[in-house]
Amino acid sequence: MRYALALGGGGARCAFQAGVWRALSEMGKDVAAIAGTSAGAINGAVFASGGDGDTLWNKISSEGAISAAQKEGKLPSKMTEVLFGMLGDSFDIEPLRQLLTEHISEDRLRTSGIEFGLCVYSANRMRAFNFFSDEIEAGKLIDYVLASSCLPAFKPVRIWNSRFYDGGIRNNLPVDMLISRGWRNIITVPVHGAGLTRDVNTGGVNIIEIKSRVPEGGILDFGREAVGRSIKSGYLECKRAFGLVSGTEFFINSESYNAAQNAYGRSLIDGVERAADMIGLDKHREYTFSELANAVVSLYENNAQLIKAVKFIQSNGIFHNKQDFMGDLYEAANAVICLKKR
């Protein structure tokens, strides 16, 4: 099956999409079209030109190209600065242009066989425009990608004497672009961005949404830890969307999850996840059910509340009204007790 990929805008949160792309590549999914807005357009151009999203985002976070420019006052570091930019205090776009030039090859993108599109906002006409690479003049691709990711705080990108800004102002997740070209199997990757998401008629279209439950960092948080968490989250959420991992709070290998469900039932698994959450186990990695369960048994005594609940249940016996009284804590503690008896 061939897929199209819609990448939403959201600044540093778009590191999530690099993890999604790596998972899609590992699974061998045939992505033949990509449309993006803002930082989603940057990712899309990198992916379509054969670049590595992990490399791009790790460079941003490790070498601090963006952070350094923020400290020097060349790029906005807070959302308030973006808002001030709307009033005329504009930041320099050149640091971003240099980054795009290093990681996007226009020649490779145009010969990749992947349809690539992006959305920009025209300040002159006060409306959004959609462009695919076959509609963009040769040698101008970087300019269009830069325009799509040009927050209001930046100096506008000028193309054919018009001023262009971030396409997220009007269309932060350009699913409509892909539908207009006949794509009916579309993977969407929104990232809790600040732009407007347009309502689109998706009748007859198979939409697979890959989305983090909560943002791993702020829109302008390009720090190493936040970017790293976002990449891991995108990778694992993509595997969840295609049925390779399961779980509600944690990422559990689906084969081991299903085996555990057949052996112990869903309520025990839920209790193990709640206990693991209380203990503070890492939520940015994949577990087998046995790995998660063994970690819970080994570490539950690190949580005073969980210890008290286990002792209370053991001393008073297990009956259903305790579940009403203790809520999720009952399920977590009861799971620990059951695991210790295995």
ABEGO torsion letter per residue (X at the ends): XBBBBBBBBGEAAAAAAAAAAAAAAAAGBBBABBBBBEAAAAAAAAAAAGBBAAAAAAAAAAAGAAAAAAAAGABBABAAAAAAAAAGBBBBAAAAAAAAAAABBAAAAAAAGBBBBBBBBBAAAGBBBBBBAAABBBGAAAAAAAAAABBAABBBBBBGGBBBBBAAAABABBAAAAAAAGBABBBBBBAGBABBBBBBBABGBBBBBBBBABBABBAABABAAAAAAAAAAAAAAAAAAAGABBEAABBBBAAAAAAAAAAAEAAAAAAAAAAAAAAGBBAABBBBAAAAAAAAAAAAAABAAAAAAAAAAAAAEBBAAAAAAAEAAAAAAAAAAAAAAX
